[in-house]
Amino acid sequence: MACPYFTPISPDLPPAERAARLKRQMHAEWGIAVARLGGTEPCVAIVQELQRYIDGQVTLQELAGQDQLPLPSTRVLQATLQRETFSS
């Protein structure tokens, strides 16, 4: 699944890791879509942080604890956190 915001997921990854990344990417894409519906475009900083989440380098909870993200980015992050919670 190609997404204009995130790097493609390698088909060479083990199936379980690929599935986990796809799930995290769907959460991130949903968060961006919800924020955009509310008029908030994602900034470079949140896209980079969400890419780290997709890659498994950080959790959404760790991202939520950061103070340096600009306010509009927190809307994207909140929507992504909600999606992750709903899908669990």
Steps between C-alpha positions, in 0.01 A plus 500: 500500500662822385464808717625845403616572855695188594777289354388173342514190717756253370354178360814325627398530866377190683119467470432583866713816492346608170149451643590697816639788294197502271273519805699790647501675163121465472468658846725789394319551168166504681629756750619725218170461313292590807717803575480614136121474511519743792719738298841399640766410247783282635831678546835343416575438871193284563546305176859424602390393849220283362752337265704409808181352651431300182859372504454384861759741643255676736151444633215746466507541876864610480411748226211633708746579779705733281459871557685620190233410243305801368136526611344397167711184511341400827164477319647247258658311789177497705303359205767233442496405869121464489521276194759278667282476811187415300675228302642326807 
